[in-house]
Amino acid sequence: MTPAAEESQSQPHNGESALENESAPDENVTYVHRKMAFICSKGNLDMAYPALIMAHAALNQGIHVDIFFTFWGLDIINKRTMDDLKFTMQANTAMHMPALDKIRPGWGNAYMPPSLGVLPGMTNFATWYMKREIDKIEIPPIRDLLEQVAEMGADMWACKMTADMMQLKPRMLHKAVKGIIDAGTFIELSEGSQIIFI
């Protein structure tokens, strides 16, 4: 197969999102009691998507998924903040903008100094740019992605200690959150899981 053909197959087709384009599980592979647990500790936009997208992929493979939101990760399931998560350039040494290649070849691979993030308006600009690029490949917003993984069977939990610290009540959280539990309870229910900390 030529590189062009491989690239064509890897890209979503018209009307097909990147999530919908995930390959179906191999019929010859059986996942027996396989479990994955994601711990979301950060509330940045670029920290919210990895856990939810991996959870979506795991659920597609028939794997049981638990997601535990703690500390600033609670912003992902907080009704007041989930639609306004930010992406910042500060402390992000891998930041670059592929779209800059249209202005000058090579600029798209050039890393942008994290210090640019302190300039007024840069966080809003970086957030807008990331949301635009995510929308281009038809990945849904955080609220919709939460609903998708919940409908697919993910169990989502909020950290009790952090919820108490931030004075969050169950009514303030996304409806798909199954409960507010302490760390010990989560450790028990995630026994035997592959744990991924984000």
Number of C-alpha atoms within 10 A of each C-alpha: 5 7 8 9 9 10 9 11 11 12 13 16 13 6 9 13 17 18 17 15 13 13 10 10 13 8 6 5 8 12 10 8 10 15 19 21 26 23 18 25 20 19 22 19 21 16 18 21 19 14 19 20 17 17 25 23 19 19 19 18 17 17 21 20 25 22 23 24 27 23 18 14 23 25 24 29 25 21 16 12 14 23 16 14 16 20 23 20 21 15 11 15 12 13 17 16 16 13 14 14 13 10 9 9 11 11 16 16 15 14 13 17 15 15 12 13 20 12 8 9 9 16 18 14 16 18 19 14 15 17 18 12 12 15 13 11 16 16 19 17 14 19 15 12 16 26 16 16 23 20 11 16 16 26 18 23 22 28 21 20 15 18 20 11 9 12 10 16 12 14 10 12 23 18 16 17 22 15 15 23 15 17 14 9 11 19 12 9 11 19 12 13 18 12 15 13 11 14
